[in-house]
Every structure is written in C-alpha cells, then in structure tokens.
C-alpha cells in the first residue's frame, strides 16, 4: 500500500520533471535545426550566382571560373 500512497504525493513533482525534460529536448532540437539552417543559408551564397544566358560560355570561363 505504500506505493499508492507515495504515487499521489509525488505525482505533481514527476509531471513537472517530465514537462521540463520535454521542453529541454524541444529547445535542443530547435537550436540544432536553427544551426543547420544557418549553415545552409551561408553555403547557398555561392550557389546564387547564375550564368547569364545571353553571354556565351568561353574557354577562359571554363578554365578559370573565379575570374569575372
């Protein structure tokens, strides 16, 4: 019978611990996701360069793409 007596007296504390654990896990996931998205946004800056369709692709461009 001691188990049942103990359950009611500690129920609220256990629920608060569970909720705190759940919120901590969600915050970690959100931080991880935001870090990943930030990294992807930084790496997409190089991909934003689009070739102009009106300009022909020259041998110089193919051999040295950093030159503009």
Secondary structure, 3 states (H helix, E strand, C coil): CHHHHHHHHHHHHHHHHHHHHHHHHHHHHHHHHHHHHHHHHHHCCHHHCCCCCCCCCCHHHHHCCCCC
